[in-house]
Amino acid sequence: MSEPYVPKEMDSLEPVREREDEPASARWTWRLVLFLRAMAVVSLLKGLYHWARVTGISLDEGQPFELHSIAWQTATVFFAVIDLVAGVGLWLAAPWGAVVWLTSVISMAAVEVLFPLIYGGRTWIVVVEVVLLGVYLALALLAAREQPA
C-alpha cells in the first residue's frame, strides 16, 4: 500500500498558535458567552422557583397556588415556562436563547412596574433586570466589534 498523497506546501505546516504578546482576539466574545452561561443558571433557578410555587413545594408560607388571583397564577406559570426555556437556550448559546431571555427580563420588569398587584411592585427587581439588560447589550456590542467585517 502506498503513502497518502500530501502536497508539498502542507508538509511543513505548523499548528496555528496565538502569540503571547498579542491580545486575545475574541476576549469580549468569551466574556459574552460567560455572561450568557451565568444568566442561564439564574434563569434555570428562577424557573424552578416559579415551578415550586406552582406545585406547592415552595419554602415560603404563602397561600397555595389555587388561592392566588388568576393574574398571579398566569404570571407565575408564564415565568415558570419562559425562564426554563431561556435558561436552556442561553446555556447552549443558541441565538434564540438570548431572545427568550430578553423577553423574560422585559416581561418581569413590566409586570413589576405596570401590574404591582401581581408580585408587589418590587423596584429592586426592575433595577436588577435593567442592569442585566445593559450588561448584555454592552457585551454584545463589544463582541460584535471583534468580528471581522
Backbone torsions as a table, in degrees:
resi	resn	phi	psi	omega
1	MET	NA	139.4	-176.9
2	SER	-92.5	160.7	178.4
3	GLU	-69.6	147.4	177.3
4	PRO	-67.0	148.0	-178.9
5	TYR	-71.2	128.0	175.9
6	VAL	-127.6	119.9	178.8
7	PRO	-60.0	150.6	-176.9
8	LYS	-59.4	-38.4	-178.1
9	GLU	-67.3	-18.5	179.2
10	MET	-93.6	-4.5	-179.4
11	ASP	-62.8	-39.7	-171.8
12	SER	-114.4	30.0	179.1
13	LEU	-73.0	130.5	175.5
14	GLU	-96.4	153.5	175.4
15	PRO	-63.0	146.3	179.0
16	VAL	-75.8	127.3	-179.6
17	ARG	-128.9	143.3	175.9
18	GLU	-80.8	132.6	179.5
19	ARG	-72.6	144.7	-175.4
20	GLU	-71.6	-25.4	-178.1
21	ASP	-82.5	-9.3	178.5
22	GLU	-97.3	143.4	176.4
23	PRO	-69.9	154.1	178.6
24	ALA	-62.3	134.8	-174.6
25	SER	-78.9	-18.8	-177.7
26	ALA	-118.6	36.0	-177.8
27	ARG	-59.9	-47.7	-177.3
28	TRP	-73.1	-31.9	176.2
29	THR	-64.4	-43.1	178.0
30	TRP	-63.1	-41.5	177.9
31	ARG	-64.8	-37.5	177.2
32	LEU	-63.3	-43.9	179.0
33	VAL	-63.0	-41.6	177.1
34	LEU	-62.8	-41.4	177.5
35	PHE	-62.8	-43.4	179.7
36	LEU	-63.5	-37.8	177.5
37	ARG	-66.1	-40.6	177.6
38	ALA	-64.1	-42.1	178.1
39	MET	-68.1	-28.2	175.5
40	ALA	-63.7	-44.6	179.0
41	VAL	-63.3	-43.8	179.1
42	VAL	-62.6	-43.2	-179.9
43	SER	-64.5	-41.4	177.9
44	LEU	-63.2	-41.3	178.1
45	LEU	-65.7	-40.5	176.8
46	LYS	-63.0	-42.9	178.6
47	GLY	-62.4	-41.9	177.7
48	LEU	-66.4	-35.3	176.1
49	TYR	-62.1	-46.6	-179.9
50	HIS	-65.0	-38.5	176.7
51	TRP	-66.2	-33.2	175.7
52	ALA	-63.8	-37.2	176.8
53	ARG	-66.8	-39.0	-179.7
54	VAL	-66.5	-44.2	-175.3
55	THR	-82.9	-11.5	177.4
56	GLY	87.0	14.0	178.8
57	ILE	-102.7	21.9	-179.2
58	SER	-73.0	155.3	-176.5
59	LEU	-79.9	-22.2	-179.0
60	ASP	-79.0	158.2	-175.2
61	GLU	-94.9	32.0	-179.4
62	GLY	-73.6	-173.6	179.6
63	GLN	-67.9	155.1	171.9
64	PRO	-64.8	158.6	-176.7
65	PHE	-53.0	-43.2	-174.4
66	GLU	-66.3	-23.8	-177.1
67	LEU	-89.1	-7.4	176.6
68	HIS	-77.0	165.9	178.7
69	SER	-66.6	159.7	178.2
70	ILE	-62.0	-37.5	178.6
71	ALA	-62.8	-43.2	179.1
72	TRP	-64.7	-44.0	179.5
73	GLN	-61.3	-43.7	-179.5
74	THR	-63.5	-46.9	179.8
75	ALA	-63.6	-39.7	-179.0
76	THR	-65.6	-43.9	178.2
77	VAL	-66.9	-40.1	177.9
78	PHE	-57.3	-49.8	-178.2
79	PHE	-72.5	-27.9	176.0
80	ALA	-62.7	-38.5	-178.7
81	VAL	-82.3	-51.0	-172.1
82	ILE	-67.2	-34.1	179.5
83	ASP	-67.9	-38.4	177.5
84	LEU	-68.4	-40.7	177.9
85	VAL	-64.2	-42.7	178.5
86	ALA	-63.8	-40.7	179.9
87	GLY	-61.0	-43.1	178.8
88	VAL	-66.3	-44.7	179.9
89	GLY	-63.8	-39.1	178.4
90	LEU	-68.0	-41.5	-178.9
91	TRP	-62.3	-38.2	179.4
92	LEU	-79.2	-5.7	-175.7
93	ALA	56.1	35.3	177.2
94	ALA	-77.0	146.6	180.0
95	PRO	-58.4	-35.2	-179.2
96	TRP	-74.6	-18.5	-178.8
97	GLY	-62.9	-44.9	179.3
98	ALA	-67.1	-34.7	178.7
99	VAL	-65.7	-44.5	178.8
100	VAL	-66.6	-39.0	178.2
101	TRP	-63.9	-43.7	177.7
102	LEU	-61.4	-39.1	176.5
103	THR	-62.1	-41.5	179.4
104	SER	-65.1	-45.6	-178.6
105	VAL	-62.8	-47.2	-178.5
106	ILE	-67.6	-37.6	178.7
107	SER	-64.9	-42.7	179.3
108	MET	-64.0	-43.0	177.5
109	ALA	-63.0	-40.8	179.3
110	ALA	-65.1	-41.6	178.9
111	VAL	-63.2	-42.7	-179.0
112	GLU	-67.3	-36.7	-176.8
113	VAL	-85.7	-48.1	-171.9
114	LEU	-87.0	-24.9	-178.5
115	PHE	-129.5	68.1	-174.9
116	PRO	-65.4	-17.4	180.0
117	LEU	-74.1	-17.6	-178.2
118	ILE	-74.7	-59.0	-177.7
119	TYR	-114.8	0.1	174.9
120	GLY	105.7	1.1	175.6
121	GLY	61.7	48.5	-178.6
122	ARG	-76.8	112.8	-177.3
123	THR	-66.7	-34.6	-177.3
124	TRP	-63.5	-30.8	177.3
125	ILE	-68.0	-40.6	178.3
126	VAL	-62.7	-42.4	179.7
127	VAL	-63.0	-45.2	179.3
128	VAL	-62.1	-44.3	-179.6
129	GLU	-62.7	-41.3	-180.0
130	VAL	-67.4	-40.0	177.7
131	VAL	-63.9	-44.6	178.1
132	LEU	-61.8	-40.2	177.1
133	LEU	-62.4	-43.4	177.9
134	GLY	-63.6	-41.4	177.8
135	VAL	-62.9	-43.3	178.6
136	TYR	-61.0	-47.3	-178.8
137	LEU	-62.4	-41.2	179.2
138	ALA	-64.1	-46.4	179.4
139	LEU	-64.0	-39.8	179.7
140	ALA	-64.5	-40.9	178.4
141	LEU	-67.0	-43.1	179.2
142	LEU	-66.2	-38.2	177.9
143	ALA	-67.9	-36.8	179.6
144	ALA	-66.6	-32.7	179.5
145	ARG	-70.0	-21.3	178.1
146	GLU	-77.1	-21.3	-175.3
147	GLN	-72.5	141.7	178.9
148	PRO	-66.2	148.0	-177.4
149	ALA	-73.1	NA	NA
